[in-house]
Every structure is written in C-alpha cells, then in structure tokens.
Amino acid sequence: MAKPKRKHIKFLESILFGFGLSKLGKRFFKTIDKHLSFLKKHYLAFHVRYDKIRCMPVRNFPYMIHYQVKEKEKKISIKAVFSTYENPDKWEERGE
C-alpha cells in the first residue's frame, strides 16, 4: 500500500490547528494519525460494512474512520472520520 501523501496530512493539520486545538483536540489528531499509519499496513483488517466501505473504530474517541480499499491502484481512500453520535443521515447529506 502506498503511503498517504504528506500534503494531505499537512492540509488536515492546518485545518485542525486553525481552530486552536485544545489538549483533547491534539490528542484526537495524534490518535487519528496513528490509526492511519496502522491502516497503511493492515488495510484489510476491517470488514466491508456497506458499499465497499470499511470502518475502523477510533480508540478512546466516539469516531470511526470510513475508508475504501482501491486494490488496483494500491491505495486507500479515506471517505470520512465520522462521529458515532451523529445521525447517519448526515453521511448521505454530505455528498461526495
């Protein structure tokens, strides 16, 4: 599996840190980063939940990483980091 592009991670960092993260926010970002590193090596560790989308629970936070494995291109496509407290209909509303 290919490495995630650093520019994508930098973009996410700039968005998150633009909001003035608290200690909890920084811990959340570091946790997501660790989970993404795990997915680079173990992208098939989680089963398909719906529409070829796999979900990885985020440890210590009520979120799940929704991703798709694109085996032909050897890529992982992160679709969302979605709160488990949110109404699932928001997933449909957000569009692609």
HUWODA-V350703 format. One record per residue. N is the residue number from 0. RES is the residue in three letters. PHI is phi in whole degrees, -180 to 180 (none if undefined). PSI is psi in radians with two decimals (* if undefined). Layout:
N:RES:PHI:PSI ; N:RES:PHI:PSI
This chain:
0:MET:none:2.45 ; 1:ALA:-74:2.65 ; 2:LYS:-71:2.58 ; 3:PRO:-67:2.56 ; 4:LYS:-70:2.25 ; 5:ARG:-59:-0.55 ; 6:LYS:-65:-0.54 ; 7:HIS:-69:-0.70 ; 8:ILE:-68:-0.72 ; 9:LYS:-62:-0.68 ; 10:PHE:-62:-0.80 ; 11:LEU:-62:-0.76 ; 12:GLU:-59:-0.76 ; 13:SER:-65:-0.65 ; 14:ILE:-66:-0.87 ; 15:LEU:-65:-0.79 ; 16:PHE:-75:-0.34 ; 17:GLY:-64:-0.39 ; 18:PHE:-91:0.10 ; 19:GLY:65:1.24 ; 20:LEU:-67:2.50 ; 21:SER:-83:-3.12 ; 22:LYS:-60:-0.69 ; 23:LEU:-64:-0.74 ; 24:GLY:-63:-0.72 ; 25:LYS:-66:-0.69 ; 26:ARG:-65:-0.70 ; 27:PHE:-61:-0.83 ; 28:PHE:-61:-0.76 ; 29:LYS:-63:-0.66 ; 30:THR:-65:-0.78 ; 31:ILE:-61:-0.76 ; 32:ASP:-60:-0.74 ; 33:LYS:-65:-0.71 ; 34:HIS:-65:-0.69 ; 35:LEU:-65:-0.65 ; 36:SER:-63:-0.70 ; 37:PHE:-62:-0.75 ; 38:LEU:-63:-0.53 ; 39:LYS:-57:-0.66 ; 40:LYS:-97:-0.54 ; 41:HIS:-124:0.86 ; 42:TYR:-66:-0.33 ; 43:LEU:-97:0.16 ; 44:ALA:-67:-0.36 ; 45:PHE:-117:2.45 ; 46:HIS:-79:2.83 ; 47:VAL:-70:2.25 ; 48:ARG:-96:-0.74 ; 49:TYR:-166:2.59 ; 50:ASP:40:0.78 ; 51:LYS:66:0.27 ; 52:ILE:-98:2.30 ; 53:ARG:-104:2.67 ; 54:CYS:-129:2.30 ; 55:MET:-116:2.09 ; 56:PRO:-68:2.52 ; 57:VAL:-94:2.07 ; 58:ARG:-62:2.34 ; 59:ASN:71:0.10 ; 60:PHE:-137:2.58 ; 61:PRO:-84:1.01 ; 62:TYR:-133:2.78 ; 63:MET:-133:2.47 ; 64:ILE:-92:2.08 ; 65:HIS:-99:2.16 ; 66:TYR:-144:2.82 ; 67:GLN:-126:2.39 ; 68:VAL:-93:2.17 ; 69:LYS:-109:1.55 ; 70:GLU:-65:-0.61 ; 71:LYS:-61:-0.73 ; 72:GLU:-90:-0.06 ; 73:LYS:57:0.84 ; 74:LYS:-132:2.75 ; 75:ILE:-114:2.33 ; 76:SER:-113:1.98 ; 77:ILE:-79:2.10 ; 78:LYS:-91:-0.61 ; 79:ALA:-171:2.71 ; 80:VAL:-115:1.81 ; 81:PHE:-117:2.34 ; 82:SER:-69:2.39 ; 83:THR:-75:-0.18 ; 84:TYR:-86:-0.28 ; 85:GLU:-74:2.70 ; 86:ASN:-70:2.19 ; 87:PRO:-59:-0.36 ; 88:ASP:-63:-0.43 ; 89:LYS:-63:-0.53 ; 90:TRP:-60:-0.77 ; 91:GLU:-67:-0.66 ; 92:GLU:-70:-0.49 ; 93:ARG:-70:-0.42 ; 94:GLY:75:-3.08 ; 95:GLU:-109:*
